[in-house]
């Protein structure tokens, strides 16, 4: 009997590995401090986060009758605030509670610092806290999906935000396209290449009260860190994500603000237009709502939200399939996307690209060396002939019991003037 129980436990463990319920890796480092109902639908939550090194607050807006339908798996929207605001902003400044009263949707509104820009801070090379991206992606999302009954797949998640939160929504979607089915930006900071001083001085230094270089390093010496968070630079990663960009032009005469001019909206209009143009170049479909005269104010963001939420709900009802093959660009030394894990060993931080990824093979562009673990797409414990890793012959690799292949790729022997090298790899199962 004991052996039988052990076998059953082992089988359940293997099934959990083969069929995970979510692409987000749960971490136990976030703990609930308090859950305070503000009314029948709105809750204020306090969590203790190791990624932030402190307690942090958020608001969660539940659909009407949430407790009466425990078997319903609701989709979730992560709604991000802008610079100088906080997690209370959307409920304090818009009619979001009334507008969503009949929507079967959970809305999570986390805090993100006054100007922290949805990133893990460089801290002049020391890294460490605060790690806002790690908190939101690796701590908050898993906790939310454990605490509430939700659709825990990519097809059940969306992200949207205003201004700095617009940057956060598009940056998170581009850095983690396997987590979000849809993303929207309202007056977002979507191309930081256009005006680095705007972020460094107006947002980082004035709002967070930190020295230059704290968040992403000095632009002149750490440009690559800036750019690997920048939606414009990562636009190709957004293939397969339902995208919406809303912006005014900052000129006076708008209908929802008393006709005021807005220098800030002029800046974000240029940034939003830049990402729009980049998406056009890449032939990636998206909603581009450039509504003319209008300022950087809440009347427009409420209207943007009203127009976006029905689109999100339709997307949740009729999700599109994930892109296959897919491609992914980043300058991070290690990353996980669509179940693939890549870790570089190299001298310099630079952009690398995983391209045309399918069950038949992929291409990878980079330098140094990389260890690659595929998604569990292959037949377990099966020998595969791998072409491309050796110059004149194939290499034989056996998939593990989860159906993953483990590869080591060496980018050396490249021409001296080449920045990096592209290696194309093909998989062929042996019968």
N, C-alpha and C positions, 0 to 999 in steps of 0.2 A: 504493500500500500504506500509506503514511504517513497519508494522509487517512482510509483505512478504519479503521486502528487508533485514530486520534483520535476518529472517530465512535463506535466501540465504547466507548471510555473515557467519552465524554460520555454515552452511553446508560446505562451502568452507574451513573454519578454521579446521573443523573436518577432512575433506579429506586431508588437508595438514599434519595433525598429523599422519593420518593413512598411507599415502603414501609419505614419505619424499623423496626428490630428491637426497639426499646425506647422507652418514653416518657421515660426518664431521659437527660438530656444528659450525656455523658461529658466529663470534664475531665482533663487530663494533669498536674494539679498534685499528685496523690497518687502516691507512688512506694513500691515494695516495698523495705524494709530487710532483713527476714529472715522466713523461714518455717521454724519449728522443729516437727517432729512430736513430740508428747508421748506418743502411742501410735498404734496403727494408724488410728484415726479422728479423733483430736483434734489440731489444729494451733494453735500460738501464732504470730500474725502481728504484725510491727511495720511500720507504714507511716509515711512522712513526709508530713505534710499541710500545704498552704499555708493552708487555711482555719483551722487551729489554730495555725499558726506553730511547729509542733514535731512530734516523733515521737509516735505513739500506738499502743497495743496492742489486739488483739482475739483472741478464740478462735473457731475454726471447727470445728464437729463435722460430719464427713462421714458419709454412710450406709455401712453395711457393703458392701464390694465396689465402692466408688466407682471405683477405678482400673481395675477389670475391665470396666466398662460405659461406655466413653467416649462412646457414642452416645446415652445416656440424658440427657434434659434434666430435671434435678431441680427441684422447687419449693424455695423458700427461706423460712425464718423468721428475721426479725431480732428477737432476744430481748434486751430492754433491762433493765439493772440499776437498782436504786433508789438513793436518797440514801445516802451514806456508804459505798457499795459500789464495786465495779469490775467489769471485764470477766470476772474469774475467778469471780464469785459463783455463777452458775448451775451451773457444773461442780463447784465446791467444796462447795456447800450442798445439792444435790439429787442424785437418781439419774438425771439426764437422759441420761447415756451409756447406762446399762442399759435405760432405758425406751424409748429411740429406736433400739435396736440393729437392729430389723427394719423401721424406717420408711424409705422412700425419700425422705429429706428432708435438705437442708443447713441447718444452724442456725448463724447468725452472731451472735456475742455481742460487740459493740463496747464500748469504754470511752466514758464520757460525763461524766467529771468527778465529783467528790464530790457536788456540788449544782448543777450547771450548767444543769439543767432543759431539756436538749434544745433549746437556742435559740442564735441568734446574739446576742451581748451588745450592749446599748445603749452601755455604757461612758461614761455621762454625756454622750452626744451624739457621742462620738468614733468609735463603732462599732469596726471592726477585730476582731482576734482576742481571744478564741476565738470561732469561728463553728461551733458544734457542729451546728446544723441543716444548714448548707452542707456540712460534712464528711460527715455521715451520708447526706444525700440526693443531693448532687451529686458527691461524691468516692467515698465508700465503696461505694454501690450499683453505680455503673458499674464500679468496679474489681473487685468481687466477680463481676459478671456477665461480665467479660472473663477473669478468672483461673480460674473454675470453669465446668463445663458445666451451665448452668441454663436453666430456662424464664424468658426475659427479658421476659415480658409481665406486666401487672398481675395476670392470673389465676394467676401462679406466685409471687406474693409475699404474705407476711403479716407482721404486726408484733404483738408482745406485750411486756408488761413489768410489773414490780411497783412499787408505790408511786410514786416519781418516774418510774420507767420506765413505769408505767401511764399517767401523764400524757403521757410521750413517745409512747407507742403511739397514744393517742387524738388527741393534738395533731398528730402527723405524718399520721395517717390523715385528719383533718379538713382539714389544710392541703394535703395531697397525695392526695386521694381517687382520683386517676387512677393512683396507683402501687401501691395495696394492695387485694387482694381481701378481706382479713379483718384484724380488729384485736381484741385482747383486753387487758383491764386487770385486774390482781390487786391489790386494796387501793390503787387509784390515786387520785392527786390530780386529780380530774376537773372541779372547779369552783372556780377560784381566787378568784372573787368572794366566796366565803363566809368565807374567813379569810386575807386577804393577808399578815398578820403571820407566819403559820405558815411561808409560803415565804420571806419576806424575812429574817426573823430566824433561824428554825431551819435552813433549808436554804442560802440564799444567803450570809448573813453567818457563820453558825457553821461551815459546811462548806467553802465556797469562800474564806472569810476576805476578803471584799470589802466595801467601804463600801456603805451603802444606795444604791439606785438604779443599781447597776452592771449588773445583768442585764437588767431591763426598764424601768429608770428608776424614779423615785419614784412610788408608786401614786397619790398625790393629784394629781400633775401630769402623769403619763404613763399614765393608766388605759387608754387606747386600745391601747397596746403590750401591756399585760397581757392585755387581752381578745381581741386578735387571735391570741393563742396558746392561749386557754382553750377546752378542748373543749366546755364548756357553750354558750359564745357561738357556736361554729362547728358546732353539732350538725347543722344542716340540710345541711351539706356531706357528712355521712356516709351519705346515701342511696346504696344500692347496695353498701355495704361490710358484710360479715358481722361483726356486733358481739357481743362477750361482756363482761360486767362481773361480776366476782366480788368480794365483800367480806364481812367479818365486822362485827359491831356494836361490838366492843371490850369487851364485858362479860366478866366472869370466868366460868369454867365451860366453856370450849371444850375439845374432845377432843384437840387436837394440840399443846397448849402447857403442860400442867400446870395449867391452870385459871386463868391469870393475867389480870388486867385490862390494857387497853391504851388509854391516852388518845389515842395517835396513830391507832389503828384507829378510834376513835370519830370523829375528825375526817374521816378519809378515807371512813368510812361515809356521813357526811352529804354529802360531795362526790360520791361514787359514786351515792347515791340521787338527788341533784339532777340529774345527767346522765340517769339512768334515767327520771326524771319528764319531763325535757325531750324525750327520745326518744319517750316515750309521747304527749306533746302533738303531736309532729310525725308520729305514726303510723309511726315507723321501727322495723321489727322488730329484736329483739336478745334475747340471752340475759341474763337478770337473775338472778344466783345470789347472793342474800343469805342466807348460811348461819347467821345467828344468832350465838351467843356464839363469840368467837374473837379472837385478838390479831394484832398486826402481826409475824408470825413465819413462818419458812421452812416449817414443816409444812403450813400452809395453801397457800402459794404452790406447793409441789410438787404438792399435790393439785389445785390449780387448773390447773396445767400438764398433769397427767395427763388431766383432763377436757377440756381445750381442744385438745390435739394431734390426737386422733381427729376432732374436728369440722373442724379445719383440713385434715386429709388428705382428708376427704370433699369439702370445698369445692374443693380442688385437682383432685380427680377429676371433679367436676361443677360447673364454674364457672358463675356466673350472668352474664348479659349486663350491660354497662355501662349506667348510667341514661341514657336518651334520651327526652324532653329532660332536661337536667341544670341545676342551679342551684349557685351558688358565692358565698360571702360571705367577705370579708376586708377588713382595713384597710390592707394593704400597698399601696404606691404602684404596684407592678408585680407581675404574677403570670402564671403559665402553668398551665393546667389543661385536661386532655383535649385538648391540642393547640391550644387558644385562648390567645392572648397579649394581655394588656391592660396598658397603662401610662398612669397618670394624671398630669396636670399640674394641681395644685391647691394651695391655700394651707395647708389643714389636713389632717392625717391623720385619717381617719374611715372608718367601715364603708361599703363599697360592695357592690353585689350584681349578679351576672350571672345572669339568670333565664330559665327556659324556653328553653334553648338547643337549637336543632335546625337542620336544613337549611332550614327555612322562615323562621327568624328568631330573635330573642331580645329581651329587655329588659335594660337596664342602668340602675342607680340610682347616682348619684354627684354630684360637683360639679366645677367647673373644666372640664377637657377631658380626653379620653382617646383614645389611638390603639389600635385593635383590629385584630389579625390573626387571622382565623378558622383553624380546623383545615383541613387539605386535604380538605374534604368536597365540593368543587364541581368541575364540569367545567373543566379548564384552559383558559386563554385564551378565556373566554366572557364575554359582556356580561350583566350582571345589573342589573335595575332595583331600586333600594333605596328603600323607602318608610320615612318616619319621621325621616330626617336633615334634611329640609327641611320647612318648615311647610306649604307649599301645593303642592309638586311633588316628584316622585321624582328621585333622582340615579342616574346610570348609572355603574357601576364594572365594570372588566374583571378577572376572576380572573387570578392569575399562573400560571406554567407548572406549579406544584405543586397548583393548585386551591384556593388561598387567596384570600380577599377582604381588602383593606386599607381600613379605615375610620377617619375622624377624627370624633369625636363632641364636640359643644360643648354643655355643660350651662347656659350663660348664659341670661339673660332669664327666670330663674325669679322667683317672687314673693319679696319681701324677707324674709318670715318663714319661708320654707321652708329646711330644713336642706340638702336636696339634691333632685334631680329624677330622675324615671324617664322614659327614652326607649325606646319600643318600635320595633323595626326589623324589616321584612319583606323577604325576598329573592324576586325573581321573575326567572327566566332569560328572556332575550330570544331568540326563535327566528329 
